[in-house]
Amino acid sequence: MYRRQFMQSLALGAAALGSGLPITWASPARAQRRPINLQITNRTIEVNGRSASVFGLVGPDGKPGLTLEAESPFDVSLANNSTEATLVHWHGLTPPWEMDGVPDNPAPMIEPGQERRYTFPLAAGGTHWMHAHTLQEQNLLAAPLIVLSQEDRKADVQDVVVLLHDFSFRSPEELLVDLKAGVGHGGMMGGHAMMMQGQNMSGIPGMAMPGMQMDLNDIDYDAYLANDRTLDDPEVFAVDKGGLVRLRIINGATATNFTIDTGILPGRLAAVDGQPVEPVSGMRFGISMGQRLDIMLDVPAEGGAFPVLALREGARERTGIVLATRGAAVTRVPGLGAEDGPVLDFSLESRLRSPFPVETGPESRAYDLVLSGSMSGYDWRIGGADRMRARRGDRIRLSMTNMSMMGHPMHLHGHHFRVVGINGRVLEGAVRDTVYVPPMATVDIAFTADNSGRWPFHCHHLYHMASGMMAYLDYDGSI
């Protein structure tokens, strides 16, 4: 549905909007189904011994987020029971454009006391999430969105879902003002920087010049959370001796990269961004903002307690959860590690391979994009993106070169893409919706244009997006 058609249907629902009743978004046949209720709420949590007012996304079972079955349609009634107008983006799903959840693109925000119904097909299982596409995301307006296939439901595997976040007692508006002013929180003025040494960080030629300064973290947060909790009081998941666990890790942080450390348990990476990959073994896996990792862990037959940590990039802070068998002693894990967390690069991305066959056929359109900006003035841009166009059926390639000294997790709405190149090296890589582009590096992605609309393409660092690192892929006729 293109914008003018959508606005006509929206006008027909204006009376419902004014009364707080649901807008009709899809076929009348859906009225025969009972939707799943999801509530946007205000809630209070405790962080470092202090209370904090945040948002929540609560499912029909009273718990955060949603777990859905892939064979059934996505059919959700979203009620705004908070005190602010907002909207929710279904990150990782591919809904029709009008249901994507970006304010005024094309749908307006949902006012307090109103609700809206969303209905569209689900294609497959996967680890996804949902979040506000505004600064409210910083205040925990985010939750897991897990889609289980029939195979998932039959498997003898225990799911452990972990949503990571970075938390500040200050408002996101204050944080953004300080970043733009260069006061107290940015780069050389409160964040972290690293000098690139002579060795190649990525193991792939063409990464960066030695001696250049890379900005890692532009905000020092008050806390780093895993399922709303710090390591002072982590969530402890009861697991079976000899059992198999699937960690579903979601990096919902707004401005922080992490490395997942599985401790003494060897991990097998099974999926990224809800899409399967050929297994990759290891104990440390990098995850940028907006990305997801599915990691398989075998619990030892003798049992025990097993911390799984998220290490902040380039810093000692960490958060995480604990897997524990019955009767195991759970000891405290400090929130500061002995050394800085690893810096994200291409060491994992270059190893990922999708089991899906590579799509063939000539490219219809290719766009060279330049990611630029700096901590000075805090102005971020995607050069060349103003001309991105698509027709349904096009095979599109985006080549992103990062000319800034911060990494950027780049997210495309409404589509999944394959990583097809890293620094000029051809790759039949992972299928994703969010890919990390380190400083002075190039990543190529390719996808088929199969979902008409005006789709956001942006950095998933919230404050980079809010400061200009946001563009659109426009289908012909979408506006």
Buried (B, 14 or more C-beta within 10 A) or exposed (E): BBBEEBEEEBEEBEEBBEEBEBBBBBEEEBEEEEBBBBBBBBBEBEBEEEEBEBBBBBBEEEEBBBBBBBBEBBBBBBBBBBEBBBBBBBBBBBBBBBBBBBBEBBBBBBEBEBBBBBBBEBEEBBBBBBBBBBBBBBBBBBBBBBBBBEEBEEEEBBBBBBBBBBBBBBEBEEBBBBBBEBEEBBBEBBBBBBEBEEEBBBEBEEBBEEEEEBBBBBBBBBBBBBBBBBBBEBEBBEBBBEBBBBBBBBBBBBBBBBBBBBBEBEBBBBBBBBBBBEEBEBEBBBBBBBBBBBBBBEBEEEBBBBBBBBBBBBBBBBBBBBBBBEEBEBEEBEBEBEEBBBBBBBBBBBBBBBEBEEEEEEEBBEBEBBBBBBBEEBBBBBEBBEEBBBEEEBBBBBBBBBBBBBBBBBBBBBBBBBBBBBBEBEBEBBBBBBBBBBBBBBBBBBBBBEBBBBBBBBBBBBBBBBBBBBBBBBBEEBE
